[in-house]
Amino acid sequence: MNTAFKKRRLALAATLVLATGAAHAAEPLSSWNDGLAKKAIVDFVERVSQEGGADYVHPSERIAVFDNDGTLWSEQPMYVQLAFILDRIKAMAPGHPEWKDTQPYKAVLENDVAALAASGEKGLMELLVATHAGMSTAEFESTANQWIRTARHPKTGELYTGMVFQPMLELLQYLRENRFKTFIVSGGGVEFMRPWSYEVYGIPPEQVVGSQIKVKYEVRDGVPTLAREPGINLVDDKAGKPVGIHYHIGRRPIAAFGNSDGDYQMLEWTTSGPGPRFGMIVHHDDAGREAAYDRESHFGKLDKGLDDAAGKGWIVVSVKDDWSCVFRYACAP
């Protein structure tokens, strides 16, 4: 990525963050309807931020972790990184004529969803390795960054980066204004998210925790290089999320935000610690403005978390009832 482009990207990101802060400084969480969820968020933040209060938490310990898919942006009709993988297979296919007769590649090239689903986790891992390994980290970053700037959601036609949830952008900003450090902790690939996380969310790449492919240091033609290899180093999902938090952040968060059973252990780990704690689940129940799904969904299944939320003290946010608008592109400036 050249220096001029980096400067433009950072300037755009800074403008976005400053504009969001200015727009919502007077009224935090302005896209949240007044109700129990908004009140719980504000009460928690005020309690841990009040010096001398019984629940005061030093800023160095104000760590908040957010799942990405389904929590910060849309995960329907499929995970965004899966859409990236499928597009990459199609783009790479001319160099692999054998793929037209080999599963799971054949299923991708023929848009055969049933055959792709039948390939299961093994098939998806094969596609991931084919599209994510065999290049340097810099090459992959460039590829992912180019794709995310042009790829569009199949239903809305919006850029995927426009399919972010405005209420969650406001929540990220509100927490940062109150000296929280915000992290993404996602099952998605860490190097897929890092190129654009600051521009979209105001979260710098060093505060992104995700699944990791194996990486090896080597010198190619005299140039030090980090090479992406076949094999997975960490699956940052379900029980892998607390492990990823431990490895990468080194502190137990005091607040966690998710939307599916893939976030269950992250929420459990966060809220079982000592002192004030906060856990929140985004429940997608608005078929009109976004999508309605939970217990039976292939993407973002929410079953156990929905059953256990009340007993564990987690706040369940209704997209339909708690958000006055959903997507950034559809919300009034």
N, C-alpha and C positions, 0 to 999 in steps of 0.2 A: 504494500500500500504506500503510494508516494506521499511526500511531506505535505504538499498542497492539499491533497484530498483529506489527510488526517486533520489539518487545520480547519478545513471547511466542516468536517464532521463534528469536531469538538466545538466549533462556534455554533453550529446548529443545535447540538445537544445542550450547550449552555443556555442558549436562547429559550429552548423548550423548558428547561428546568426553572429558569428565572421567571418565565411567563406563567408557568403553572403555579409557582410560589406566589407571584403577585396577585393572580386571579383568585386564589383561595386563602390568602392570608387573613382576610377579614372574616371569612366564614369557612372553617375547615370542613372537609367532607361535604361539599355543597351538592354533590350528586347522590348523596345518601339521604333517604327519607328519614325523618325523625321517627325513632322507634328504639326498641331494645338493643338492636345490634349497634347502631351508631352511638347510643348512650354508653354501652359497655366499652366500646373502643375509647371514647373520650375520657370516661372515668378512669380507665386503666392508665392511659397515658398521663393524665393529670396526677394520679396517685404516685406513679414511679418517678415523676419529674419534679415533685415538690420537695425542695430541700428542707430537711428537718422533719418531714412527715414520716409516719410509721412505715410506709411502704416505699420510701425513697430508694432508688437504684442509681448508683453512680453511672454517668454516661459511658464509661468504659465497658460496662456490663449490659448496656441496653442493646442487645442483639435481637433482631427480628428476622426470621427466615420465611421465605415465600416459595412455595411451589410455583412453577411457571405455567405449564399446560393446564388450562381449565381454571386457573387461579388468577393469573395476570392477563392471559389472552385466551382466545377461543381454541378449543381442542376438537371441535366438531366440523366436518364429518370425520376428520382423522387428525392425529398429531401433526403439527407443522413439520417436524423433522422427518416424519414418514413421507409426507408430500415431497420434501426435498430429496429423499432417497429414491423415490419412484421417478422423479424428474431426472435425476442423475443417471439412473439405469438407462432411460430412454436416450439421453444425450450421449452416453458412452457406447450404446449398442452398435453403431457402425464399426467400431473397432473390435467387436466381439460377435462375429456372425454365428458362433456356436450357441449363443444365448437364445436364438429364436426357437431352438428345439430342446432347451434345457430349463427345467423348473428350478427355482421359482422365477427365473428371469422371463421365461415364456409367458407366465401369467401377467407380469408387469407390462410387457410389450403388447399383449393382447387385451389389456384392461380387464382381465378375468379375476374379479374380486374373490369369487368362490375358491378358485384354485390357489390364489395367494393366501387366503385364510387357511386353507388346508395345509399349506406348507408349515404353518405354526411358527413357534419361536425360532426353531432351527433355520427355517427358510428366511425369516426376517434378519437373523444374525448374519446369514450368508450375504444378503443384500447389503447390510450395513458394512461388512468388511470390504466388499467389492467397491463400495462407493466412498469409504472413509479412510482406507489404508492405502499404502503404496505411494505416499507423497509426503512432502515435508509439511510441518505445521503451518508454515507461512503460505504454502500453496493451498492448503485446505481452508485457511482463514479467508483467503481471497475468493475462493470458489463459493463458500458459504455466504460471504458478504455480498457478492454479485447477485446470487440467487435471491436473497431476502429483499433486495431492493427492487426486484421486478416481479416476483411471484405473487399471484393473486388468489384470493379465496374463491373456491369454485361456486359458492352460493351467492356471495355479495358482490364479487368482482373487485373488492377492495384489496389493497396490498395487505399481506399478513400483518405487517407492522401497524396497520390501521385497525386490526381486529383486537386491539388491547382494550381492557375494561377501564373506562374512565374513573369509576369509583375506586378502583384499586390503585390507579395512578395517584389519585388524591390521597389515598391512605399512605402510600409510600412517601409522598411529599410531607404529609402531616407528621409522620414518625421522624423523618429526617430533621424537620423544623424543631422537633423536641429531642434532638441529639441522640436518636437511635441510629445505629448502623444497620442498613438493610442488605440482606443477602438473598440471592436466588439459590434454592436447593431443589434441583430438578432431576428427574429421570432422563431428561434429554442430554445430549452430548455437550460437555462443557465447552469444547472448542467450536461447536455449532452456535452457541449462545453468546460467547464472549465478544465477537466482532461487532455486535449491535446492541448489547445490553445497556450500555451507557446512553446511547442516543435515544433508545426507546423508553427505558425505565429510569434513567439517571443512576443506574447501578454499574460501577466500574468493573472491568473484567476480573480483577482480583477478588471481587466479592460475588463471584459466580461459582457455585459448586454443582457439579453434574457428573454424569457417567463418563468414564475415561477409557479411551482406547490405549493400548500399549504404545509408548514412545521411546525411541532410542536416540542417543546422541551419536553423531558420526560426522566425519569430515568428507564432503563430496567435492572433488576437484579443488581442494584447498580451502573450501568454505565450510565453517562449522554449521551443522544442520541438525535439527530435531526431526527425525523421521518417524512417521506414523506406521505402526506395524499391525499385522493381523493379531487379534487377541484383545480381550477386554481386561482392563486393570481394575475397574470398579463399576458396578451397576448401582447407580445412586437412586434407588427406588425401594419402597417398603423398608425392610430392616436395614438396607444399605444407606438410607438417608442419615440416621444418627451417626453411622460410621463415617460417612462423608463429612458431616459437620465436625466430628471429632478430629479427623485428619486435617481438614482445611481451615476451620475457624478456631478450634482449640478452646472454645467456651460453650457451655450449654446456653442456648438462646432463652430469653424470657418471654418471647412471643413467637407463635408459629401460625402460618396461614396456608391452608390447603383446600382441596375440593374432592378428593377421592380416597379410596382405601389405600392407594399407593402412598398417601401422606400420613397414614394412621400412626406409624411408629415415630415419625418426626414430631407429630403433635403430642404423642404419649411421652416421648423423651423430654420434650420441652416443658410440658405442664406438670410433670411429676417432680420437678426440682424444687428446692426450698425457696421461700420468699414469694413475692407476687408473680403470677404467671398468667398467660393469656393464650388461648387456642381458638381458632376460628375456621369454620368450614363454609365454603361457598357452595350453596345448593342450587343447581341449575334447574329451575322450575318454570321458566318463562319461554314457552314455545313460540310466542308471537315475536318478541324482540330478539331472542337468541336461540335457545334450544332447551328442551325439557328432557332430562335423562338422569338416572341414578343407578338403581339396583341391577339392571340388566344390560347396561351399556358396555359395548366392547372397548370404548375409550372413556376413561374417567369414571369407572364403576364406583359408586358410593353405596355401600350396603352396611358393612360392619360399623363404619364411622357414623352413619346416620342413626343406627341403633344405640350406639354407646355414647354419643355426644353429650346428652343431658347428664348422664351419670359421671362423666369425666369433667363436666363444667365447660365444655366447648360451646362457643356461640355458633349457631347455624344461621347463616345469612341467606335469606330468600332473594334471589335475583329479581323475582316478580314484585315482591313487596318492599324490599329494602333499598333498591336502586331506582332513582328517578329516571336515569338513562343508563345505557349499557356500554356501547362502544364509543371510543374517542371520536371517530369520524361522524357519529350521529348525535353527539352531545353539543349543545349550544356553547360557543366560546365564552 
